[in-house]
Amino acid sequence: MRVTRYAKFLSVFLSVAIPCTAPLLLVGCATRGYSELSAGKQADVKRIESYLNNLQSLQAGFAQNGFGGNQQGDGHFTYIPGALRMDYEIPMGRLVVAHDEKLMLIDRSSESVTQLSLKKNPLGYLLRRPISFSKEVQVTDVRYGSEYIQLSLAQADNPSQGLLTLQFSDIQGKLTLVGLKGVDAQRHRFGLAFFEVKENLPVSKEIFTFPAH
């Protein structure tokens, strides 16, 4: 993996504890939306909403920790509004496709297919269109560092379903999504760190078609 400017942000992000990491303890930690945040944090939440809703595509290399258990891997990540795809180089032959509140994991080496509903999974927050942090979602935390910002989300009416943390570089006011961390209702944790991020390049929607199986 080639080291990029994002590496210093990611090493910090992956060592930061997710706030309210035990979702069952989120009662009292969250209410709907982000109106209870300070004015400065509210402005940054709106900035992040605008960035995500104006993002036409994002492609990056990724390094993974904890998705689906304690597995690790890396490969290529592709995102367009409402859909994402992960093509693994390690482990070879693994593919993840997600859209329409469903995620499919295909392992070509074992010819196995696993399906997961994202309707109440924290990763599904990223696939909603338009993305809004004031409807059905609670912003539980906004944290800052040198040239980075991270925002954590839970389901407002049932925070025990899980938590998603979106991680951004923030350089001279320019946001770039550089990582995701989350914990689901069963307390399974996952983390993705992105590098060599490219935004708004043409992407064929056909690559997000669920493979026949």
ABEGO torsion letter per residue (X at the ends): XBBBAAAAAAAAAAABBBBGABAAAABGABBBEAAABBAAAAAAAAAAAAAAAABABBBBBBBBBGBGEABBBBEBBBBBBGBBBBBBAOBBGBBBBBBGGBBBBBBAAAGBBBBBBAAABAAAAAABOBBBAABGBBBABBBBBBGBBBBBBBBAABAAAEBBBBBBBBBGGBBBBABBBBBBAAGBBBBBBBBGBBBGBBBBAAAABBBBX
